[in-house]
Amino acid sequence: MIPKKRIPAHPGEILLEEFLNPMAMTQTQLAKDMGVPIQRINTLISGKRGITPETAILLSNILKTSPEFWMNLQAGHDLAIAEQKMAHA
């Protein structure tokens, strides 16, 4: 059975698959460029941390995107999870 609503990819997965891997950039290099601890990037990529407005701005500066791009990815992911939880409550 195919689920009716698929949960969108976590922003950390998008960061890794659509940005870091194609750019051959390591998590360590991104953290250094952003001026944040490596753990912040690692927990984001592993899906244990979400995108905050500050992280969205830092990512947009390094990756030449908009902060809204990252915030929209996070919002879409969070909404889908909330809808799924409410549907199963």
N, C-alpha and C positions, 0 to 999 in steps of 0.2 A: 504494500500500500504506500502510495506517495503522500508525504505530508502536505497539507494544504498550505501551510506557511512555513517556509524555510527560514531559519535564523540567519541573518546576514553575517558575513565574516566579521570577526572581531577586528577593530582597527589595527591592532598589533600584527595580525596576520597580513593585512593589506600592506602595512609598513614593511614587513619582511619580504613578502613575495613580489610586491609591485615597485618597491623603491630600493631597499638595501641590496637584495640579491642582484637585480639588473645593474645596479650601480657598482657592484663589487665593494660595497661599503660594509664594514663590520659594525656590530653593535657598539664596540669600544670606541670606534672612530666617531660614530654618531653622537654618543654620550659626550665625548670630548668636545666636539663641535658645538653641541648644545650647552655645554657647561653644567651637565648634570651627572650624577653617579650612574655607573653602568647598570646597577641594579634597577634603576628606574626604567631603563630601556628594556632590560631583560624581562622584568615583570609585565611590562606593556606587551611585548611580543608574545609572551607565554599566555596572555589573556587574563592574568591575575590583577591587572591594573587597567583602569580606563584612561581615556584621554581627558585631561583637564584643560580648561581654557589656556593656562600657561603653557602646557605641553603643546597644545595646538599652535600657539604662536611661535614657539621655538622650532617645532617641526616645519612650519610653513616658511620660516626664514631660511632654514638649511636646505629644504627640498624644493623650494620655489613653487609652493602650493599656497592655498589660502587657509587661514585658521578655520574658516567655515567648512572647508572640505573635511577636516579631521573631526570637527564637532558634529557634523552631519552624520559621518560614519558611526560615531559613538552613539548619537541619539537614535539612529535607526536600529542599531544592535540592541540597545537598552529597551527600546519600545517593543521589539519583537520578543525579547525574553519576558518582559512584563505581560504581554498579551498571552504568551504561551502559559505562563504561570496562572493567570486568571482563568484561562480556558480549562485548566486542569484542577481548579480549586473546588 
